[in-house]
C-alpha cells in the first residue's frame, strides 16, 4: 500500500462511525472536514473551493443539443484549478459520457436532468467488469478512472438512454454503458439524486473502489438486467436511505469470476446497507454473488424494507469453480413482504455462469461462514429459508436465525451446516415442518424433520496448464 493510500485510509477510519464489534467500517460523513497534508489533497466532499456553472461554459440544456464537450470542459477546468463544485442548473442536458475528476463534485440542481445519448459511439471504450470478467466495454454515462474525492450530488436526475442499454451481443460485442461507473477510485460520493430509465443495464456500478457512499438515492430501472447498485471488488461502502426499484437485483455484491478474479483477490468487504427500501421484479432485492472469486466479507444489512422480489429478499449465491470465501454476513431489523420465492436463499452449488477457467477441486468450492439474521418480520412469505444448496465438502460454519415473526407458508430448510442456532421463530401458517435438516449440527434443532441430501455437482478437474493472468 502506498503512503498516500495509507493516509487516505487512516483519514477514513478516523472519520467513520465505529462498529468494530461487527467488523464493519461505515463511510465518513461527506461534509465533515478532513486533515490536510502534502499527500492528502483537499477533499471535494468539503466546502468547495471553486464553484463553476456549466452554462458559463456554453452548455445549452435544451434537450436536443449534445452538451458533452461543454460539460466536460467545466469539470476539467474545475479539476485543473484545484477542485470544487461544477453546478448544473435546471434544464435537459443531452450528453455522451462524462469523466469525473479528482477533488471535483458534479452538483445537479433541482430540475437538472442529465440525459444519456442514444449513440454508443459517445461512450469511450476501456476495460470494464461484466459478469465478473474484465472485458472491453463502454464506460458509464458518468464515469471516473482512478479519481479521488469526487462524485455526484443532487437533487437533480440522471436518465439513462434505453437505446444505449442492453447486453453484449454479436452486433454490439462491447459491454454497454452503466449510468454511473467509478473504477479504481477512493472517496466517492453519490447522493440525493434520481437515476431513471436505464434499459437492460446496471445503474450504478463501482469497481475496485474504496470509501464509497451511496446516500438518499432514488433508483428506478425495472426493465431487464437493470441492477440498481453493483458493488464490485470494493472496500468500505455505505448504502444509506436509498429507494430502489429494479428489474434485476436492487443491490448486487460481487468480486469477480473464475481464475482471473481468484488470482487478483480484490475482495469486497465492509459494506453497510441501512434504512433502504427495495422492490425487484425479476430476481433478488439483495444478491450476494454469484461472482465471488475475489472473496466477500463483512456485509451488514439493517433497518430496511423489502416490498417485492422475483425470487428472494436476500440471495447468497456462488458455485464450485469460484474459490475464495463469503463470510460474515449480518442482517437485522428487516420487514419482508411481496416475495415470490421467500426471505433467504443460500445456493453455493450451481448459481451463475461457470467460468471458462474455473478454480479446480475443493479449492474452488467457496468457503462460507458466519451468517447471522435477526429481528426479521415476514408477511405472507412463501419460504422462510431455503438453505440446502451447500456443498458437503465445505459446510456453512455458523448460521444464526433468531427472532423471526409473521406469516409464512414454508419454514427453514438447511443442509450441510455446522454451528447452527435457531430460536424464537414465531411464524404462523407454516404447512409441514418448521425446520427440515440434512447434516446440520447446532442448537434449536429439536424436532426438526430429516430431508434429502442436496445433489452436488461433479468435481472440477485441474486444467492441463495452470492459469496465469493474460
C-alpha positions in Angstrom: 0.0 0.0 0.0 1.5 3.4 -1.0 2.0 6.2 1.6 -0.9 8.2 0.0 -3.3 5.2 0.3 -2.2 4.7 3.9 -3.0 8.3 4.8 -6.4 8.2 3.0 -7.3 5.0 4.7 -6.3 6.4 8.1 -8.4 9.6 7.5 -11.4 7.4 6.5 -11.1 5.3 9.7 -10.8 8.4 11.9 -14.0 10.0 10.5 -16.1 6.8 10.3 -18.6 5.7 12.9 -17.2 2.7 14.8 -19.0 -0.6 14.6 -15.9 -2.7 15.4 -17.9 -5.5 17.1 -19.3 -6.4 13.7 -16.2 -5.9 11.8 -17.9 -3.1 9.8 -16.5 0.3 8.7 -19.0 3.0 8.0 -18.4 5.6 5.3 -17.3 9.1 6.5 -19.9 11.8 6.7 -19.5 13.6 3.4 -19.2 17.2 4.7 -17.1 16.6 7.7 -13.7 18.4 7.5 -10.6 16.3 6.9 -7.0 16.8 7.9 -4.8 18.0 5.1 -1.2 17.0 4.3 1.0 17.1 1.2 -0.1 13.5 0.5 -3.7 14.1 1.2 -5.3 16.8 -1.1 -8.3 18.7 0.0 -11.4 16.6 -0.4 -14.1 17.7 -2.8 -16.7 16.5 -0.3 -15.9 19.5 1.9 -17.0 23.1 1.2 -16.0 23.8 -2.4 -13.0 26.0 -3.2 -14.4 26.7 -6.7 -17.9 26.9 -8.0 -18.5 26.7 -11.7 -21.8 26.9 -13.6 -21.9 24.8 -16.8 -24.0 27.4 -18.5 -20.9 29.7 -18.4 -19.1 27.1 -20.5 -21.7 27.1 -23.2 -23.9 24.2 -22.1 -27.4 24.7 -23.6 -29.6 22.3 -21.6 -32.3 22.3 -24.3 -32.7 18.5 -24.6 -31.6 18.4 -28.2 -28.0 19.9 -28.4 -25.3 17.5 -27.3 -23.6 19.3 -24.4 -20.9 16.7 -23.8 -17.9 18.9 -24.7 -19.2 21.9 -22.7 -20.0 19.8 -19.6 -16.6 18.1 -19.7 -14.8 21.4 -20.1 -16.4 22.7 -16.9 -15.4 19.6 -15.0 -11.9 19.6 -16.3 -11.4 23.3 -15.7 -12.5 22.9 -12.1 -10.2 20.0 -11.7 -7.0 21.7 -13.0 -7.6 24.8 -10.9 -7.7 22.8 -7.7 -11.2 21.4 -7.4 -14.6 22.3 -6.1 -18.1 22.1 -7.5 -19.5 22.1 -11.0 -23.1 23.2 -10.9 -25.7 22.0 -13.4 -28.8 24.3 -13.2 -32.3 23.3 -14.3 -32.5 22.0 -17.9 -32.3 18.9 -20.0 -28.6 18.2 -20.9 -28.2 15.6 -23.6 -24.7 14.2 -23.3 -22.4 11.4 -24.0 -20.1 10.0 -21.3 -18.7 12.5 -18.8 -15.4 11.8 -16.8 -15.4 12.9 -13.2 -12.1 14.2 -12.0 -10.3 14.2 -8.6 -11.4 16.8 -6.0 -14.4 17.8 -8.1 -18.1 17.3 -7.3 -20.8 17.4 -10.0 -23.9 19.0 -8.5 -27.2 18.6 -10.2 -29.6 21.3 -9.1 -33.4 20.9 -8.9 -34.8 20.4 -12.3 -31.5 19.5 -13.9 -31.6 16.3 -16.0 -28.5 14.6 -17.4 -29.8 12.6 -20.3 -27.7 9.9 -21.9 -27.0 9.9 -25.6 -28.5 7.1 -27.6 -25.3 6.7 -29.6 -22.8 4.1 -28.3 -20.0 6.0 -30.0 -20.5 8.7 -27.4 -19.3 6.4 -24.7 -15.5 5.7 -24.5 -14.2 2.1 -24.5 -12.0 0.7 -21.8 -11.5 -2.4 -19.7 -14.7 -2.8 -17.6 -16.2 -5.6 -15.4 -19.0 -7.6 -16.9 -20.4 -10.7 -15.1 -17.2 -10.9 -13.1 -14.7 -10.6 -16.0 -12.6 -7.7 -17.2 -13.6 -7.2 -20.9 -13.6 -4.3 -23.4 -16.7 -2.2 -22.9 -18.3 1.2 -22.9 -17.7 3.3 -19.8 -20.7 4.7 -17.9 -22.6 7.8 -18.8 -20.8 9.4 -15.8 -17.6 7.6 -15.1 -14.3 8.0 -13.1 -11.0 6.3 -13.6 -8.7 6.4 -10.6 -10.2 9.8 -9.5 -10.3 10.5 -5.8 -12.6 12.8 -3.7 -15.2 13.0 -6.4 -18.9 12.2 -7.0 -22.3 13.4 -8.0 -24.9 15.1 -5.7 -28.5 16.1 -6.4 -31.3 16.8 -6.2 -31.4 16.5 -10.0 -31.7 13.4 -12.2 -29.6 11.2 -14.4 -31.6 9.5 -17.1 -30.0 6.6 -19.0 -30.9 6.1 -22.6 -32.6 2.8 -23.4 -31.2 2.8 -26.9 -27.7 2.5 -25.3 -28.7 -0.3 -22.9 -28.6 -4.0 -23.4 -26.3 -6.9 -23.1 -23.2 -7.6 -25.3 -24.3 -9.4 -28.5 -22.8 -10.2 -31.9 -23.9 -6.9 -33.4 -22.6 -4.9 -30.3 -20.0 -7.2 -28.6 -18.8 -4.5 -26.2 -20.4 -4.2 -22.8 -23.0 -1.4 -22.8 -22.7 1.7 -20.5 -24.0 1.9 -17.0 -25.4 5.2 -15.7 -22.5 5.9 -13.3 -19.3 3.9 -13.0 -16.3 4.7 -10.9 -13.3 2.4 -11.4 -10.2 2.4 -9.1 -11.4 5.4 -7.1 -11.1 6.5 -3.5 -13.7 8.7 -1.6 -16.6 8.7 -4.0 -20.0 10.2 -3.2 -23.3 9.6 -4.9 -26.0 11.4 -3.0 -29.6 12.8 -3.3 -30.3 12.3 -7.0 -32.6 10.1 -9.1 -31.3 7.6 -11.6 -34.0 6.6 -14.0 -35.0 4.6 -17.1 -31.8 2.6 -17.6 -32.7 -0.2 -20.0 -31.2 -3.7 -19.7 -28.0 -2.5 -18.0 -26.9 -1.7 -14.5 -27.4 1.8 -13.0 -24.5 2.5 -10.5 -21.5 0.2 -10.8 -18.4 0.7 -8.6 -15.4 -1.4 -9.3 -12.1 -1.6 -7.3 -13.0 1.4 -5.3 -12.6 2.3 -1.6 -14.7 4.6 0.7 -17.9 4.8 -1.4 -21.1 6.5 -0.2 -24.5 5.9 -1.9 -27.0 8.0 0.1 -30.6 9.2 -0.4 -30.8 7.9 -4.0 -33.9 7.1 -5.9 -33.2 4.4 -8.5 -35.9 3.3 -10.9 -34.8 0.7 -13.5 -37.5 -2.0 -13.9 -36.8 -3.4 -17.3 -34.5 -6.5 -17.7 -30.9 -6.5 -16.4 -31.2 -3.2 -14.6 -29.4 -3.7 -11.3 -29.7 -0.7 -9.0 -26.3 -0.6 -7.3 -23.5 -3.1 -8.1 -20.6 -3.2 -5.6 -17.8 -5.0 -7.3 -14.4 -5.6 -5.6 -14.9 -2.6 -3.4 -14.0 -1.8 0.3 -15.7 0.4 2.9 -19.1 1.0 1.2 -22.1 2.6 2.8 -25.6 2.4 1.1 -28.0 4.5 3.1 -31.5 5.8 2.8 -32.0 4.7 -0.8 -35.3 3.8 -2.5 -34.5 1.2 -5.2 -37.0 -0.4 -7.7 -35.4 -2.6 -10.4 -35.9 -5.4 -12.8 -32.8 -7.4 -11.7 -31.1 -7.1 -8.3 -31.6 -3.9 -6.3 -28.1 -4.3 -4.9 -25.6 -6.8 -6.2 -22.4 -7.5 -4.2 -19.6 -9.4 -6.1 -15.9 -9.7 -6.6 -15.2 -11.4 -10.0 -15.5 -14.8 -11.6 -13.1 -17.7 -12.1 -9.3 -18.0 -12.0 -8.7 -14.4 -13.1 -10.5 -12.9 -10.2 -9.2 -15.6 -7.8 -5.6 -14.6 -8.8 -6.3 -10.9 -8.3 -8.2 -11.5 -5.0 -9.7 -8.0 -4.9 -12.1 -8.6 -2.1 -15.4 -6.8 -1.5 -15.5 -6.0 2.2 -17.1 -3.8 4.8 -20.4 -3.0 3.2 -23.2 -1.4 5.2 -26.7 -1.3 3.8 -29.1 0.7 6.1 -32.5 2.3 6.0 -33.3 1.4 2.4 -36.5 0.3 0.6 -36.3 -2.4 -2.1 -38.6 -3.7 -4.8 -37.4 -6.1 -7.5 -39.5 -7.7 -10.3 -37.1 -10.4 -11.7 -34.5 -11.6 -9.2 -33.5 -10.6 -5.7 -33.6 -7.4 -3.6 -30.0 -8.0 -2.4 -27.9 -10.5 -4.3 -24.5 -11.5 -2.8 -22.7 -13.3 -5.7 -22.7 -15.2 -7.8 -19.3 -13.7 -8.9 -17.4 -14.2 -5.6 -13.9 -15.3 -6.7 -12.2 -12.4 -5.1 -14.0 -13.0 -1.8 -16.8 -11.2 0.0 -16.7 -10.4 3.8 -18.4 -8.1 6.4 -21.7 -7.2 4.8 -24.3 -5.8 7.1 -28.0 -5.2 6.2 -30.1 -3.3 8.7 -33.3 -1.4 9.3 -34.6 -1.9 5.7 -37.9 -2.7 4.0 -38.3 -5.4 1.3 -41.6 -4.9 -0.6 -41.2 -7.1 -3.7 -38.9 -9.7 -5.2 -39.0 -12.0 -8.2 -37.2 -14.6 -6.0 -35.8 -13.9 -2.5 -35.3 -10.8 -0.5 -31.7 -11.9 0.2 -30.0 -14.4 -2.1 -26.4 -15.6 -1.3 -25.1 -17.5 -4.3 -22.0 -18.9 -5.9 -20.8 -22.3 -7.2 -17.7 -24.6 -7.3 -15.1 -23.1 -9.6 -15.3 -19.7 -7.9 -13.0 -20.4 -4.9 -12.4 -17.7 -2.2 -15.0 -17.1 0.5 -18.3 -15.4 1.5 -18.1 -14.7 5.2 -19.5 -12.5 8.0 -22.9 -11.7 6.6 -25.3 -9.9 9.1 -28.9 -8.8 8.7 -31.1 -7.3 11.4 -34.4 -5.4 11.8 -35.9 -6.1 8.4 -39.5 -6.0 7.1 -40.1 -8.5 4.3 -43.2 -8.9 2.1 -44.1 -9.5 -1.6 -41.5 -12.2 -2.2 -42.2 -14.7 -4.9 -39.6 -17.1 -3.5 -39.1 -16.2 0.1 -36.9 -14.4 2.6 -33.5 -16.0 2.3 -31.8 -18.5 -0.1 -28.3 -20.0 0.1 -27.1 -21.6 -3.2 -23.4 -22.3 -3.3 -23.8 -25.3 -5.7 -24.9 -24.0 -9.1 -25.6 -20.3 -9.4 -24.3 -18.2 -12.2 -22.2 -18.9 -15.3 -19.4 -21.3 -14.9 -16.1 -19.7 -15.8 -14.0 -21.0 -18.7 -11.1 -21.1 -16.3 -12.6 -22.3 -13.0 -10.7 -22.8 -9.8 -10.4 -26.7 -9.6 -11.1 -29.2 -6.9 -12.1 -28.4 -3.3 -10.1 -25.2 -3.5 -12.7 -24.0 -6.0 -15.6 -24.6 -3.6 -16.2 -21.2 -1.8 -15.7 -21.2 1.9 -18.8 -19.9 3.7 -19.1 -19.0 7.4 -20.7 -16.8 10.0 -24.2 -15.8 8.7 -26.5 -14.1 11.3 -30.1 -13.0 10.8 -32.2 -11.5 13.5 -35.4 -9.3 14.1 -37.0 -10.4 10.8 -40.6 -9.6 10.2 -42.2 -11.5 7.3 -45.7 -11.1 5.7 -47.2 -13.9 3.6 -43.7 -15.3 2.9 -43.6 -18.4 0.7 -40.4 -19.8 2.2 -38.6 -18.5 5.2 -35.1 -20.0 4.4 -34.1 -22.3 1.5 -30.6 -23.2 2.7 -30.0 -26.6 1.2 -27.7 -25.5 -1.7 -24.5 -26.0 0.3 -21.6 -28.4 -0.6 -20.9 -31.2 1.9 -17.1 -30.7 1.4 -17.3 -27.2 2.8 -20.3 -26.8 5.1 -21.6 -23.4 6.2 -19.8 -22.9 9.5 -22.0 -20.7 11.7 -25.7 -19.9 10.9 -27.9 -18.0 13.2 -31.6 -17.2 12.7 -33.2 -15.5 15.7 -36.4 -13.6 16.5 -38.5 -14.1 13.3 -42.2 -13.2 13.4 -45.1 -13.1 10.9 -46.8 -15.3 8.4 -45.0 -17.9 6.3 -46.1 -20.9 4.2 -42.9 -23.0 4.4 -40.3 -22.9 7.1 -36.5 -23.4 7.3 -34.7 -26.0 5.2 -31.0 -26.4 5.8 -28.3 -28.9 4.6 -24.6 -29.2 5.4 -24.4 -26.6 8.2 -22.3 -26.6 11.4 -22.9 -24.5 14.5 -26.4 -23.5 13.7 -28.5 -21.5 16.1 -32.3 -21.4 15.6 -34.5 -19.7 18.2 -37.5 -17.5 18.7 -39.1 -18.5 15.4 -42.7 -17.3 15.8 -44.3 -17.6 12.4 -47.8 -18.8 11.7 -49.3 -20.5 8.6 -46.5 -23.0 8.0 -47.5 -26.1 6.2 -45.3 -29.1 7.1 -42.2 -28.9 9.5 -41.0 -25.6 10.6 -37.4 -26.9 10.3 -36.1 -29.5 8.0 -32.4 -30.6 8.1 -29.7 -32.8 6.5 -26.3 -33.0 8.0 -26.9 -30.0 10.3 -25.5 -29.6 13.8 -26.2 -26.9 16.4 -28.8 -25.5 18.8 -32.6 -25.2 18.4 -32.9 -28.2 16.1 -35.1 -30.3 18.4 -37.9 -31.9 16.5 -36.5 -31.0 13.1 -37.6 -33.2 10.2 -34.9 -35.0 8.2 -34.8 -34.1 4.5 -32.9 -35.5 1.4 -29.3 -34.5 0.7 -28.9 -31.9 -2.0 -27.4 -33.1 -5.3 -23.9 -31.9 -5.6 -22.2 -31.0 -9.0 -19.3 -33.0 -10.4 -15.8 -32.1 -9.2 -13.9 -29.7 -11.4 -10.7 -31.2 -12.7 -7.4 -29.3 -12.7 -6.5 -27.6 -16.0 -3.7 -29.1 -18.1 -1.8 -25.8 -17.6 -2.1 -23.6 -14.5 -3.9 -20.3 -15.2 -1.8 -17.2 -15.5 -3.1 -13.6 -15.9 -3.1 -12.6 -19.5 
